[in-house]
Amino acid sequence: MRVEDVAARYDVSIATIWRWASETANAFPKPIQLSRGTTRWLLGELENYDAQVKADRDGSNG
């Protein structure tokens, strides 16, 4: 997925996606550089991240 698509998925700015991806303590998936100037995120990794966030949230409510 392009950075614009990832930003739309999470309803945040493109800058926020890059910040999340650059934070080492953050579990947000890292992008894959396909070539110079072409970076993409794997949908499966984003879905796994979403599932983990949901599980963490649901587990903390108990």
DSSP file (Angstrom, degrees, kcal/mol; ACC not computed):
  #  RESIDUE AA STRUCTURE BP1 BP2  ACC     N-H-->O    O-->H-N    N-H-->O    O-->H-N    TCO  KAPPA ALPHA  PHI   PSI    X-CA   Y-CA   Z-CA
    1    1 A M              0   0    0      0, 0.0    40,-2.2     0, 0.0     2,-0.1   0.000 360.0 360.0 360.0 141.2    0.0    0.0    0.0
    2    2 A R     >  -     0   0    0     38,-0.2     4,-2.2     1,-0.1     3,-0.5  -0.367 360.0-109.2 -72.3 157.9    1.2    3.5   -0.8
    3    3 A V  H  > S+     0   0    0     36,-0.4     4,-2.6     1,-0.3     5,-0.2   0.853 120.6  56.7 -58.5 -34.9    1.8    5.9    2.1
    4    4 A E  H  > S+     0   0    0      1,-0.2     4,-1.9     2,-0.2    -1,-0.3   0.888 107.9  47.6 -63.4 -38.1   -1.3    7.9    1.0
    5    5 A D  H  > S+     0   0    0     -3,-0.5     4,-2.3     2,-0.2    -2,-0.2   0.886 111.6  49.5 -69.8 -39.4   -3.4    4.7    1.3
    6    6 A V  H  X S+     0   0    0     -4,-2.2     4,-1.7     2,-0.2    -2,-0.2   0.914 110.3  50.9 -65.6 -42.4   -2.0    3.9    4.7
    7    7 A A  H  X>S+     0   0    0     -4,-2.6     5,-2.2     1,-0.2     4,-0.7   0.913 111.6  47.8 -61.6 -42.1   -2.7    7.4    6.0
    8    8 A A  H ><5S+     0   0    0     -4,-1.9     3,-0.6     1,-0.2    -1,-0.2   0.889 106.6  57.9 -65.7 -38.4   -6.3    7.2    4.7
    9    9 A R  H 3<5S+     0   0    0     -4,-2.3    -1,-0.2     1,-0.2    -2,-0.2   0.882 118.0  31.8 -58.1 -39.9   -6.7    3.8    6.4
   10   10 A Y  H 3<5S-     0   0    0     -4,-1.7    -1,-0.2     2,-0.1    -2,-0.2   0.378 107.0-123.8-101.1   2.4   -5.8    5.2    9.8
   11   11 A D  T <<5S+     0   0    0     -4,-0.7     2,-0.3    -3,-0.6    -3,-0.2   0.910  71.9 116.6  54.7  48.0   -7.3    8.7    9.1
   12   12 A V      < -     0   0    0     -5,-2.2    -1,-0.2    -6,-0.1    -2,-0.1  -0.817  69.8 -84.4-133.0 173.6   -4.0   10.4    9.9
   13   13 A S     >  -     0   0    0     -2,-0.3     4,-1.6     1,-0.1     5,-0.1  -0.352  34.4-115.1 -77.8 161.7   -1.6   12.6    7.9
   14   14 A I  H  > S+     0   0    0      1,-0.2     4,-2.2     2,-0.2     5,-0.2   0.889 118.1  57.9 -60.5 -40.1    1.2   11.2    5.8
   15   15 A A  H  > S+     0   0    0      1,-0.2     4,-2.3     2,-0.2    -1,-0.2   0.878 103.0  53.6 -59.5 -37.6    3.7   12.7    8.2
   16   16 A T  H  > S+     0   0    0      2,-0.2     4,-3.1     1,-0.2    -1,-0.2   0.907 106.4  51.8 -64.4 -41.7    2.2   10.7   11.0
   17   17 A I  H  X S+     0   0    0     -4,-1.6     4,-2.5     1,-0.2    -2,-0.2   0.936 111.2  47.0 -60.6 -46.1    2.6    7.5    9.1
   18   18 A W  H  X S+     0   0    0     -4,-2.2     4,-1.5     2,-0.2    -1,-0.2   0.885 113.0  49.8 -63.8 -37.4    6.3    8.2    8.5
   19   19 A R  H  X S+     0   0    0     -4,-2.3     4,-1.3     2,-0.2     3,-0.3   0.947 111.2  48.4 -65.3 -47.8    6.7    9.2   12.2
   20   20 A W  H  < S+     0   0    0     -4,-3.1     3,-0.5     1,-0.2     8,-0.2   0.913 112.5  49.3 -57.0 -43.3    5.0    6.0   13.3
   21   21 A A  H  < S+     0   0    0     -4,-2.5    -1,-0.2     1,-0.2    -2,-0.2   0.791 111.3  49.3 -68.6 -28.1    7.2    3.9   11.0
   22   22 A S  H  < S+     0   0    0     -4,-1.5     2,-0.5    -3,-0.3    -1,-0.2   0.662  85.2  99.2 -87.7 -15.8   10.4    5.6   12.1
   23   23 A E    ><  -     0   0    0     -4,-1.3     3,-0.8    -3,-0.5     5,-0.1  -0.603  59.7-158.4 -75.6 119.1    9.8    5.1   15.9
   24   24 A T  T 3  S+     0   0    0     -2,-0.5    -1,-0.2     1,-0.2    -4,-0.0   0.816  90.8  52.7 -69.7 -29.6   11.8    2.1   17.0
   25   25 A A  T 3  S+     0   0    0     -3,-0.1     2,-0.3     2,-0.0    -1,-0.2   0.611  92.8  93.1 -80.5 -10.5    9.6    1.6   20.1
   26   26 A N    <   -     0   0    0     -3,-0.8     0, 0.0    -6,-0.2     0, 0.0  -0.635  68.1-148.2 -86.6 139.3    6.5    1.6   18.0
   27   27 A A        +     0   0    0     -2,-0.3    -1,-0.1    22,-0.0     3,-0.1   0.391  55.6 130.0 -84.9   3.5    5.1   -1.8   16.7
   28   28 A F  S    S-     0   0    0     -8,-0.2    18,-0.1    -5,-0.1    -2,-0.1  -0.346  71.1 -96.4 -60.5 136.2    3.8   -0.1   13.6
   29   29 A P        -     0   0    0      0, 0.0    -1,-0.1     0, 0.0    -2,-0.0  -0.177  35.1-125.6 -56.7 143.4    4.9   -2.0   10.5
   30   30 A K        -     0   0    0     -3,-0.1    12,-0.3     1,-0.1    -8,-0.1  -0.654  27.2-113.9 -87.2 145.6    7.9   -0.8    8.7
   31   31 A P        -     0   0    0      0, 0.0     2,-0.5     0, 0.0    10,-0.2  -0.320  19.9-126.3 -76.0 163.2    7.7    0.0    5.0
   32   32 A I  E     -A   40   0A   0      8,-3.5     8,-2.6    -2,-0.0     2,-0.8  -0.946  15.8-138.0-109.4 127.8    9.5   -2.0    2.3
   33   33 A Q  E     +A   39   0A   0     -2,-0.5     6,-0.3     6,-0.2     3,-0.1  -0.777  21.8 178.8 -88.8 114.3   11.6    0.0   -0.2
   34   34 A L  E     -     0   0A   0      4,-2.5     2,-0.3    -2,-0.8    -1,-0.2   0.849  67.8 -27.3 -82.4 -37.1   11.0   -1.4   -3.6
   35   35 A S  E >  S-A   38   0A   0      3,-1.5     3,-2.7     0, 0.0    -1,-0.3  -0.943  95.7 -49.3-162.6 175.7   13.2    1.1   -5.4
   36   36 A R  T 3  S+     0   0    0     -2,-0.3     3,-0.1     1,-0.3    -3,-0.0  -0.388 130.5   5.0 -58.6 120.7   14.5    4.6   -4.9
   37   37 A G  T 3  S+     0   0    0     -2,-0.2     2,-0.5     1,-0.1    -1,-0.3   0.494 110.2 101.7  83.0   3.8   11.5    6.8   -4.1
   38   38 A T  E <   +A   35   0A   0     -3,-2.7    -4,-2.5     2,-0.0    -3,-1.5  -0.923  41.8 161.8-126.4 107.2    9.1    3.8   -4.1
   39   39 A T  E     +A   33   0A   0     -2,-0.5   -36,-0.4    -6,-0.3     2,-0.3  -0.968   9.5 179.1-126.3 138.8    8.1    2.5   -0.6
   40   40 A R  E     -A   32   0A   0     -8,-2.6    -8,-3.5    -2,-0.4     2,-0.4  -0.951  21.7-135.4-138.4 156.7    5.1    0.3    0.2
   41   41 A W        -     0   0    0    -40,-2.2     2,-0.5    -2,-0.3     3,-0.1  -0.878  27.9-119.1-107.8 144.9    3.5   -1.3    3.2
   42   42 A L     >  -     0   0    0     -2,-0.4     4,-1.9   -12,-0.3     3,-0.3  -0.723  13.4-142.8 -84.1 128.9    2.3   -4.9    3.1
   43   43 A L  H  > S+     0   0    0     -2,-0.5     4,-2.6     1,-0.2     5,-0.2   0.893 100.3  56.4 -58.2 -41.9   -1.5   -5.2    3.8
   44   44 A G  H  > S+     0   0    0      1,-0.2     4,-2.2     2,-0.2    -1,-0.2   0.876 106.2  49.9 -59.8 -38.5   -1.0   -8.4    5.8
   45   45 A E  H  > S+     0   0    0     -3,-0.3     4,-2.2     2,-0.2    -1,-0.2   0.879 111.0  49.2 -68.4 -37.3    1.4   -6.6    8.1
   46   46 A L  H  X S+     0   0    0     -4,-1.9     4,-2.5     2,-0.2    -2,-0.2   0.898 111.1  50.0 -67.0 -39.6   -1.1   -3.8    8.6
   47   47 A E  H  X S+     0   0    0     -4,-2.6     4,-2.3     2,-0.2    -2,-0.2   0.894 110.5  49.6 -65.5 -39.3   -3.9   -6.2    9.3
   48   48 A N  H  X S+     0   0    0     -4,-2.2     4,-2.3     2,-0.2    -2,-0.2   0.905 110.7  50.4 -63.9 -41.2   -1.7   -8.1   11.9
   49   49 A Y  H  X S+     0   0    0     -4,-2.2     4,-2.6     2,-0.2    -2,-0.2   0.930 110.2  49.8 -61.1 -46.2   -0.9   -4.7   13.5
   50   50 A D  H  X S+     0   0    0     -4,-2.5     4,-2.4     1,-0.2    -2,-0.2   0.914 110.7  49.7 -59.1 -43.7   -4.6   -3.9   13.7
   51   51 A A  H  X S+     0   0    0     -4,-2.3     4,-2.5     1,-0.2    -1,-0.2   0.889 111.2  49.2 -63.9 -39.5   -5.4   -7.3   15.2
   52   52 A Q  H  X S+     0   0    0     -4,-2.3     4,-2.8     2,-0.2     5,-0.2   0.910 110.7  49.6 -67.1 -42.2   -2.7   -6.8   17.8
   53   53 A V  H  X S+     0   0    0     -4,-2.6     4,-2.5     2,-0.2    -2,-0.2   0.925 112.8  48.0 -60.9 -43.8   -3.9   -3.3   18.8
   54   54 A K  H  X S+     0   0    0     -4,-2.4     4,-3.0    -5,-0.2     5,-0.2   0.921 112.4  48.4 -63.2 -44.2   -7.4   -4.7   19.1
   55   55 A A  H  X S+     0   0    0     -4,-2.5     4,-2.4     2,-0.2    -2,-0.2   0.914 112.3  48.8 -63.7 -42.3   -6.3   -7.6   21.2
   56   56 A D  H  X S+     0   0    0     -4,-2.8     4,-1.5     2,-0.2    -1,-0.2   0.915 114.2  46.4 -62.4 -42.9   -4.2   -5.3   23.5
   57   57 A R  H  X S+     0   0    0     -4,-2.5     4,-0.6    -5,-0.2    -2,-0.2   0.932 114.5  45.9 -65.9 -46.7   -7.2   -3.0   23.8
   58   58 A D  H >< S+     0   0    0     -4,-3.0     3,-0.6     1,-0.2     4,-0.4   0.855 111.9  52.4 -66.4 -35.0   -9.7   -5.8   24.5
   59   59 A G  H >< S+     0   0    0     -4,-2.4     3,-0.7    -5,-0.2    -1,-0.2   0.806 105.2  54.6 -70.3 -30.0   -7.3   -7.4   27.0
   60   60 A S  H 3< S+     0   0    0     -4,-1.5    -1,-0.2     1,-0.2    -2,-0.2   0.617  99.7  62.1 -81.0 -10.9   -6.8   -4.3   29.0
   61   61 A N  T <<        0   0    0     -4,-0.6    -1,-0.2    -3,-0.6    -2,-0.2   0.628 360.0 360.0 -85.0 -13.2  -10.5   -3.8   29.5
   62   62 A G    <         0   0    0     -3,-0.7    -1,-0.2    -4,-0.4    -2,-0.1   0.463 360.0 360.0 -82.6 360.0  -10.9   -7.1   31.4
